[in-house]
Amino acid sequence: MRTSRLKLAGAAIVVLAAATAADAQPKYGFGNPATPAEIAAWNIDVDRDGKALPPGKGSVAQGHEVFAAQCASCHGEKGEGGLGDKLVGGQGTLATPKPVKTVGSFWPYAPTLFDYIRRAMPLNAPQSLTNDEVYAVSAYVLNLNGLVPDNATLDAKSLAAVKMPNRNGFVQDPRPDAHNKACMSNC
């Protein structure tokens, strides 16, 4: 019993010594807390409801031009895939042994397409497209999937109104330790 107490006391001394040593570490004098303006510049995420979509608009025709210049080298001229993922097709395949997960078959909300393009594309220059260009590319990709007409021009309101084919294909995860996580109904 005494040996256990000595070990416990020894462990406590080691922990206190380490904490004291950490407090005594020199401050290096670099780095600053982020300012509200710096945080706002990085706070560009758009949720599925589209309420955080920025001002701007873009047409399918404009999107075709931007896509050809910025996206086709990876995703193919018509979104058929290549070095980058396939963006078109796959409808009706999700419950099959070989699902094809594309914007038109898998994505449940159109505003998240805008969010992904704006934050991550093009791969070699993420966040380089203007909001108008992102709306235009979103319109073009949705058009390639037959979800908006050839003459569509999308803005925050019209993009949020696009009903994706897999909108109801995700369900809330009922496990108590997985709050607010979604899972495809066939996962």
Residue, then its C-alpha position, 0 to 999 in steps of 0.5 A: m500500500r505504501t509503495s502505491r502511495l509513493k508512486l502516486a506522490g512521485a507521479a504528482i510531483v512529475v506532473l507539477a514539475a512539468a506544468t511549472a516548466a511549461d509556464a516558465q518557457p520563454k514567450y517568443g513574441f510572434g503571432n497575434p490573436a485573429t482580428p474580427a476582420e481576419i476571421a470574417a475573411w476566412n468565414i466563407d462557408v455556405d450551409r445547405d440552406g444557402k442563407a450565407l450565399p454572397p451577392g452575385k450571379g452567373s449564367v450557364a453560358q458564362g459558366h461554360e466559359v469559366f469551366a472550359a478555362q479553369c475546370a475542364s483540364c481535370h474534370g473533362e469538357k462536359g464534366e465526364g471526369g479525367l484527372g478530377d472527379k466525374l461531375v455528371g451522371g450517375q442518377g439511379t446508381l447509388a443503391t447499386p453495387k457500383p454507385v457513381k457519386t456525382v453532383g447530379s446523383f449524390w449531392p443533396y443541396a445545391p448551395t454546398l456545390f457553390d461552397y465547395i467550388r468557391r473554397a477548393m477550386p480550381l485545385n491549383a488556385p483555390q479561392s481564386l474565382t469571383n463570386d460571379e464565376v462560382y455562380a456561373v460554374s455552379a449553373y453550368v455543372l447543374n445544367l450538365n446534370g439536367l437540373v437547371p435549363d440552358n438559359a438559367t442565371l443563378d444567384a443566392k435565391s435561385l441557387a438555394a431553390v434548386k432541388m437536388p435529386n438526392r435531397n432526401g437520400f441522407v438521413q440523420d444518424p440516430r446514434p446518440d454519439a453522432h449528433n447532427k451527422a448525416c448518413m446516406s440512407n443506403c450506408 
